[in-house]
Amino acid sequence: MTQPDGFVDPQNAGKVCKFLKSIYGLKQASWSWNLRFDEVVKGFGFIKNVEEPCVYKKWECTRLSGLIYVDDILLIGNGITMLEVVKDLLRKSFSMKDLGEAAYILGIKICRDRSRRLIGLSQSTYIDKVLKRFNMHDSKKGFLPMSPGTILSKTQCPSTTDEQKRMSEIPYASAIGSIMYAMICTRPDVSFASSVTSRYQWCPGEGHWIAIKNILKYLRRSKDVFLVFGGEEELIVKGYTDAGFQTDKDDSRSKSDSYSASMVERWKSSKQDTIANSVTKPSILQLQKLQRRQFGLESLFLSWVASRPLDLYCDNTGTIAQAKESRSHQKSKHILRRYHLIREIIDRGDVKICKVHTDLNVADPLTNPLPQSKFEAHTKAMGIGYLS
């Protein structure tokens, strides 16, 4: 760093300062802090998770887990005494403030119903701020993030200079980013709508902005819902996958999604990299991707996960047949070999492919806009609802 004003060494005015410690705000500071924290907690006997390096565990007589996000630490355990011991050890190593039982973390509200063994996560306060930021706090309340039959494409992008100028004043990208933070943390129900609308940040049109406002209207109605965990006696990890054939009207690519249950731990709605020429191909591609994520999930929870093999649910009969059997058909030879890795994993007994009816496929809302009754049934199955 250049020598600060008032502290310049006259004899070495052309030299710069070398710091003995990191400066807060630079990437080196957070890196140095993380290395130091990692060293300290490993000295306590904690083990870092390979799949999620911000997760630590210490399972001996008492089960303890620690989650860290920059300098925010969340401790979880089944023994109060051991939790207090760990906090005392952290106080001796760092300047730390104990905030007590977790109620908020990273803007996410944490509520517990101990009688029913439920934990709910909500971002109602954050959503309120987003609605006010985009002047939607007094808008009508929507029942769906995207109505059935909604079609967005490049043809709706501004075609005249006046339209481009008017739309350049619309905070489209900011709205997308604000919605996505809620989607990533607690709201898988808006995954599809946010994924579709985010494609047009480069040149949004009036129709695209209306779609964004519809998402905000839906969030206004549902801002107080929770993403609910728990209630089951046994922790079972399941995966649901779905794919829409050539759902993108601009380049004919398919839409794929995946959903990991019963803890609602991971969800994703995205456009596939390749163009599919059959209904089976997008499903087999997504099935293979979900399988990879499921193994990462199993590694994360390790001995918490007692069920083997892992159950992966799919509603496409052709995909299930391709995954289970070593068959070759003229219409499926174009599918790359790497996507047939799922066959080997099934043969090993690590994964079990299960057929699920389309109406019961929890991942369906992540692929296409659904009617209200079906959408609400699926979001309830995801664990989105009220704790009371």
C-alpha positions as CSV (number, residue, x, y, z in Angstrom):
1,M,0.0,0.0,0.0
2,T,1.2,3.5,-0.7
3,Q,2.3,5.4,2.4
4,P,-0.7,7.3,3.9
5,D,-0.7,11.0,4.1
6,G,1.0,12.3,7.2
7,F,3.0,9.2,7.7
8,V,5.3,9.4,4.7
9,D,9.0,8.5,5.5
10,P,11.0,11.4,3.9
11,Q,14.0,9.2,3.3
12,N,11.9,6.5,1.6
13,A,9.1,8.4,0.0
14,G,9.1,6.2,-3.1
15,K,8.6,3.0,-1.2
16,V,5.4,1.2,-0.3
17,C,4.3,-0.4,2.9
18,K,4.2,-4.1,3.5
19,F,1.5,-5.2,5.9
20,L,2.0,-7.6,8.7
21,K,-1.8,-8.3,8.8
22,S,-4.5,-8.4,6.1
23,I,-6.6,-5.3,5.4
24,Y,-10.3,-5.8,6.0
25,G,-12.3,-5.7,2.7
26,L,-9.7,-7.2,0.5
27,K,-9.9,-10.8,-0.8
28,Q,-6.7,-11.7,1.0
29,A,-8.3,-10.7,4.3
30,S,-11.1,-13.2,4.1
31,W,-8.7,-15.9,2.8
32,S,-6.4,-15.4,5.7
33,W,-9.3,-15.4,8.2
34,N,-10.6,-18.7,6.7
35,L,-7.2,-20.3,7.0
36,R,-6.9,-19.2,10.6
37,F,-10.4,-20.4,11.5
38,D,-9.8,-23.7,9.8
39,E,-6.6,-24.2,11.8
40,V,-8.3,-23.4,15.0
41,V,-11.5,-25.6,14.7
42,K,-9.4,-28.5,13.4
43,G,-7.4,-28.2,16.6
44,F,-10.7,-28.7,18.5
45,G,-11.2,-32.0,16.7
46,F,-13.6,-30.8,14.0
47,I,-13.4,-32.3,10.5
48,K,-14.0,-30.2,7.3
49,N,-16.6,-31.6,4.9
50,V,-15.0,-32.3,1.4
51,E,-18.2,-31.5,-0.5
52,E,-19.1,-28.3,1.4
53,P,-15.8,-26.8,2.8
54,C,-17.8,-24.3,5.0
55,V,-19.3,-27.2,7.0
56,Y,-17.5,-28.8,9.9
57,K,-18.4,-31.7,12.1
58,K,-17.3,-33.2,15.4
59,W,-19.1,-36.5,16.2
60,E,-18.0,-38.3,19.3
61,C,-20.2,-38.8,22.3
62,T,-22.1,-35.6,21.2
63,R,-22.8,-34.7,17.6
64,L,-21.8,-31.2,16.7
65,S,-21.8,-29.4,13.4
66,G,-20.5,-25.9,12.5
67,L,-21.4,-23.8,9.5
68,I,-19.4,-20.7,8.6
69,Y,-20.2,-17.9,6.1
70,V,-17.3,-15.4,6.1
71,D,-17.3,-14.5,9.8
72,D,-20.9,-15.7,10.7
73,I,-20.8,-19.0,12.5
74,L,-23.8,-21.3,13.2
75,L,-23.3,-24.1,15.7
76,I,-25.6,-27.1,15.8
77,G,-25.6,-30.0,18.2
78,N,-27.5,-32.3,20.5
79,G,-25.7,-31.4,23.7
80,I,-25.8,-28.0,25.3
81,T,-22.7,-28.6,27.5
82,M,-20.5,-29.4,24.5
83,L,-21.8,-26.4,22.6
84,E,-20.8,-24.1,25.4
85,V,-17.4,-25.8,25.5
86,V,-16.9,-25.1,21.8
87,K,-18.0,-21.5,22.2
88,D,-15.5,-21.0,25.1
89,L,-12.7,-22.3,22.9
90,L,-13.7,-19.9,20.1
91,R,-13.8,-17.0,22.5
92,K,-10.2,-17.7,23.5
93,S,-9.0,-17.7,19.9
94,F,-11.2,-14.9,18.4
95,S,-13.0,-11.8,19.4
96,M,-16.5,-13.3,19.3
97,K,-20.0,-12.1,20.0
98,D,-22.5,-14.8,21.1
99,L,-26.0,-14.0,19.8
100,G,-27.6,-16.9,21.5
101,E,-30.1,-19.3,19.9
102,A,-30.3,-18.7,16.1
103,A,-33.2,-16.5,15.1
104,Y,-31.8,-14.8,11.9
105,I,-28.8,-15.7,9.8
106,L,-27.9,-14.0,6.5
107,G,-31.4,-12.4,6.4
108,I,-33.1,-15.7,6.9
109,K,-35.5,-16.1,9.8
110,I,-35.3,-19.4,11.7
111,C,-38.4,-20.6,13.6
112,R,-38.7,-23.9,15.5
113,D,-41.7,-26.0,16.5
114,R,-40.2,-28.3,19.0
115,S,-43.4,-30.2,19.7
116,R,-43.6,-31.3,16.1
117,R,-39.8,-31.4,15.5
118,L,-40.0,-28.8,12.7
119,I,-37.7,-26.0,11.6
120,G,-38.9,-23.3,9.2
121,L,-36.9,-20.8,7.2
122,S,-38.5,-17.6,6.0
123,Q,-37.3,-14.4,4.2
124,S,-40.4,-12.3,4.8
125,T,-38.5,-9.3,6.0
126,Y,-36.1,-9.5,3.0
127,I,-39.1,-9.8,0.6
128,D,-40.7,-6.8,2.1
129,K,-37.6,-4.8,1.4
130,V,-37.5,-6.0,-2.2
131,L,-41.2,-5.1,-2.8
132,K,-40.6,-1.6,-1.5
133,R,-37.4,-1.2,-3.5
134,F,-39.3,-1.9,-6.8
135,N,-42.5,-0.1,-5.7
136,M,-44.6,-3.3,-5.6
137,H,-45.5,-3.2,-1.9
138,D,-49.0,-2.0,-2.7
139,S,-49.5,-4.1,-5.8
140,K,-52.1,-6.7,-6.3
141,K,-51.3,-10.1,-4.8
142,G,-50.6,-12.9,-7.3
143,F,-51.5,-16.6,-7.0
144,L,-48.8,-17.9,-9.4
145,P,-45.2,-16.7,-10.1
146,M,-45.9,-17.4,-13.8
147,S,-49.3,-18.2,-15.4
148,P,-49.7,-21.3,-17.6
149,G,-49.3,-20.4,-21.3
150,T,-46.8,-17.6,-20.6
151,I,-44.3,-17.4,-23.4
152,L,-41.2,-15.2,-23.3
153,S,-38.9,-14.9,-26.2
154,K,-36.4,-12.6,-28.0
155,T,-39.2,-11.2,-30.2
156,Q,-40.4,-9.3,-27.1
157,C,-37.1,-7.4,-26.8
158,P,-37.2,-3.6,-27.7
159,S,-37.1,-3.1,-31.5
160,T,-37.0,0.7,-31.6
161,T,-34.7,3.3,-30.0
162,D,-37.5,4.8,-27.9
163,E,-38.3,1.4,-26.5
164,Q,-34.7,0.6,-25.7
165,K,-34.3,4.0,-24.0
166,R,-37.5,3.5,-21.9
167,M,-36.5,-0.1,-20.9
168,S,-33.0,1.0,-20.0
169,E,-34.5,3.0,-17.1
170,I,-36.1,-0.2,-15.7
171,P,-34.1,-1.9,-12.9
172,Y,-34.6,-5.3,-14.6
173,A,-31.3,-6.9,-13.6
174,S,-31.5,-5.7,-10.1
175,A,-35.0,-7.2,-9.7
176,I,-33.7,-10.5,-11.1
177,G,-30.9,-10.5,-8.6
178,S,-33.1,-9.7,-5.7
179,I,-35.6,-12.5,-6.6
180,M,-32.8,-15.0,-7.1
181,Y,-31.4,-14.5,-3.6
182,A,-34.8,-15.5,-2.2
183,M,-35.1,-18.4,-4.7
184,I,-31.6,-19.8,-3.8
185,C,-32.2,-19.6,0.0
186,T,-35.8,-20.5,0.7
187,R,-38.1,-20.2,-2.3
188,P,-37.8,-23.1,-4.8
189,D,-41.3,-22.3,-6.0
190,V,-40.1,-19.3,-8.0
191,S,-37.1,-21.2,-9.6
192,F,-38.7,-21.7,-13.0
193,A,-40.0,-18.1,-13.3
194,S,-36.7,-16.5,-12.3
195,S,-34.7,-18.8,-14.5
196,V,-36.8,-17.9,-17.6
197,T,-36.9,-14.2,-17.0
198,S,-33.1,-14.0,-16.2
199,R,-32.3,-14.9,-19.9
200,Y,-33.4,-11.5,-21.1
201,Q,-31.3,-9.2,-18.9
202,W,-29.2,-8.1,-21.9
203,C,-32.2,-6.5,-23.6
204,P,-35.5,-6.8,-21.6
205,G,-38.8,-5.8,-23.2
206,E,-42.1,-4.8,-21.7
207,G,-43.4,-8.3,-21.7
208,H,-40.3,-9.5,-19.8
209,W,-40.8,-6.8,-17.2
210,I,-44.4,-7.7,-16.7
211,A,-43.3,-11.3,-16.0
212,I,-40.9,-10.0,-13.3
213,K,-43.7,-8.0,-11.7
214,N,-45.9,-11.1,-11.6
215,I,-43.2,-12.9,-9.7
216,L,-43.1,-10.0,-7.2
217,K,-46.9,-10.0,-6.9
218,Y,-46.8,-13.7,-6.1
219,L,-44.0,-13.1,-3.5
220,R,-46.2,-10.4,-1.9
221,R,-49.0,-12.9,-1.3
222,S,-46.7,-15.7,-0.1
223,K,-44.0,-13.7,1.7
224,D,-44.8,-15.2,5.1
225,V,-44.5,-18.8,4.1
226,F,-41.7,-21.0,5.4
227,L,-39.5,-23.7,3.9
228,V,-40.2,-26.4,6.5
229,F,-37.7,-29.1,7.5
230,G,-38.2,-32.1,9.8
231,G,-41.1,-34.1,11.1
232,E,-39.9,-37.5,9.9
233,E,-38.4,-40.1,12.2
234,E,-35.8,-41.2,9.7
235,L,-33.7,-39.0,7.4
236,I,-34.2,-40.2,3.9
237,V,-32.7,-38.5,0.8
238,K,-34.7,-38.7,-2.4
239,G,-34.3,-37.0,-5.7
240,Y,-36.9,-35.9,-8.2
241,T,-36.1,-35.0,-11.8
242,D,-38.1,-33.6,-14.7
243,A,-37.4,-32.1,-18.1
244,G,-39.4,-30.2,-20.6
245,F,-38.8,-30.9,-24.3
246,Q,-37.6,-27.9,-26.3
247,T,-39.3,-25.4,-24.0
248,D,-37.1,-22.5,-25.0
249,K,-38.7,-20.8,-28.0
250,D,-35.5,-19.0,-29.0
251,D,-33.1,-21.9,-29.5
252,S,-35.3,-25.1,-29.0
253,R,-33.3,-26.2,-26.0
254,S,-35.0,-28.2,-23.3
255,K,-35.6,-27.2,-19.7
256,S,-34.4,-29.4,-16.9
257,D,-34.8,-29.4,-13.2
258,S,-34.0,-31.4,-10.1
259,Y,-35.2,-31.5,-6.6
260,S,-33.6,-33.2,-3.6
261,A,-35.9,-34.3,-0.7
262,S,-37.0,-34.9,2.0
263,M,-34.9,-32.2,3.5
264,V,-35.5,-29.9,0.5
265,E,-31.7,-29.5,0.5
266,R,-31.1,-28.7,-3.2
267,W,-33.1,-27.5,-6.2
268,K,-32.3,-26.3,-9.6
269,S,-34.1,-25.1,-12.7
270,S,-31.9,-24.5,-15.8
271,K,-31.7,-24.7,-19.6
272,Q,-29.8,-27.6,-20.9
273,D,-26.5,-27.1,-22.8
274,T,-27.5,-29.3,-25.8
275,I,-30.4,-29.4,-28.1
276,A,-32.5,-32.6,-27.7
277,N,-34.3,-34.3,-30.6
278,S,-36.4,-36.6,-28.4
279,V,-38.3,-36.5,-25.1
280,T,-36.0,-39.1,-23.6
281,K,-32.7,-37.3,-24.1
282,P,-33.4,-34.2,-21.9
283,S,-34.6,-36.6,-19.1
284,I,-31.6,-38.9,-19.3
285,L,-29.2,-35.8,-19.2
286,Q,-30.9,-34.4,-16.1
287,L,-31.1,-37.8,-14.4
288,Q,-27.3,-38.2,-14.8
289,K,-26.7,-34.7,-13.4
290,L,-29.1,-35.3,-10.4
291,Q,-27.2,-38.5,-9.6
292,R,-24.0,-36.6,-9.3
293,R,-25.6,-34.1,-6.9
294,Q,-27.1,-36.8,-4.9
295,F,-23.7,-38.4,-4.1
296,G,-22.5,-35.0,-3.0
297,L,-25.5,-34.7,-0.8
298,E,-24.9,-38.1,0.7
299,S,-21.3,-37.2,1.4
300,L,-22.4,-34.0,3.1
301,F,-24.6,-35.8,5.6
302,L,-22.6,-39.0,5.7
303,S,-23.9,-41.2,8.5
304,W,-27.1,-39.1,8.8
305,V,-28.2,-40.8,5.6
306,A,-29.2,-44.3,6.5
307,S,-31.1,-45.2,3.3
308,R,-29.2,-47.0,0.5
309,P,-29.6,-47.1,-2.3
310,L,-30.6,-43.6,-3.1
311,D,-34.0,-43.2,-4.7
312,L,-34.2,-41.1,-7.8
313,Y,-37.7,-40.5,-9.1
314,C,-38.5,-39.8,-12.8
315,D,-41.8,-39.6,-14.7
316,N,-40.4,-40.6,-18.2
317,T,-40.7,-44.3,-18.9
318,G,-38.2,-44.2,-21.8
319,T,-35.6,-42.5,-19.6
320,I,-36.0,-45.2,-16.9
321,A,-35.6,-47.9,-19.5
322,Q,-32.5,-46.3,-20.9
323,A,-31.0,-46.0,-17.4
324,K,-31.8,-49.5,-16.3
325,E,-31.1,-51.6,-19.3
326,S,-28.1,-51.9,-21.6
327,R,-30.2,-51.4,-24.7
328,S,-29.3,-49.6,-27.9
329,H,-31.8,-48.0,-30.2
330,Q,-31.4,-46.1,-33.4
331,K,-33.2,-43.0,-31.9
332,S,-31.0,-42.9,-28.8
333,K,-27.5,-43.6,-30.2
334,H,-26.8,-39.9,-30.4
335,I,-26.8,-39.5,-26.6
336,L,-23.2,-39.3,-25.4
337,R,-21.7,-42.2,-23.5
338,R,-21.0,-40.0,-20.5
339,Y,-24.7,-39.6,-19.9
340,H,-25.1,-43.4,-19.6
341,L,-22.9,-43.5,-16.5
342,I,-26.1,-43.7,-14.6
343,R,-26.4,-47.4,-15.8
344,E,-23.2,-48.3,-14.1
345,I,-24.2,-46.7,-10.9
346,I,-27.5,-48.5,-10.9
347,D,-25.8,-51.8,-11.5
348,R,-23.6,-51.2,-8.5
349,G,-26.6,-50.7,-6.4
350,D,-25.8,-47.1,-5.4
351,V,-29.0,-45.7,-7.0
352,K,-32.5,-47.0,-7.5
353,I,-34.6,-45.4,-10.3
354,C,-38.2,-45.2,-9.5
355,K,-41.2,-44.3,-11.7
356,V,-43.4,-41.5,-10.4
357,H,-46.6,-40.2,-12.0
358,T,-46.3,-36.8,-13.6
359,D,-49.0,-35.4,-11.2
360,L,-46.9,-36.5,-8.2
361,N,-43.5,-35.4,-9.5
362,V,-42.4,-32.7,-7.0
363,A,-39.9,-31.3,-9.6
364,D,-42.7,-30.4,-12.1
365,P,-43.1,-26.7,-11.0
366,L,-39.4,-26.2,-11.8
367,T,-39.9,-27.1,-15.5
368,N,-43.0,-25.3,-16.6
369,P,-45.8,-23.0,-15.3
370,L,-48.6,-25.0,-13.8
371,P,-52.3,-24.3,-13.0
372,Q,-52.9,-23.0,-9.5
373,S,-54.3,-26.2,-8.0
374,K,-51.4,-28.4,-9.2
375,F,-48.8,-25.7,-8.4
376,E,-50.0,-25.4,-4.8
377,A,-50.1,-29.2,-4.4
378,H,-46.5,-29.5,-5.5
379,T,-45.2,-26.6,-3.4
380,K,-46.9,-28.2,-0.4
381,A,-45.0,-31.4,-1.1
382,M,-41.8,-29.3,-1.3
383,G,-42.3,-28.2,2.3
384,I,-43.4,-24.7,1.5
385,G,-46.1,-23.5,3.8
386,Y,-46.9,-22.1,7.3
387,L,-45.6,-23.5,10.5
388,S,-48.8,-22.8,12.5
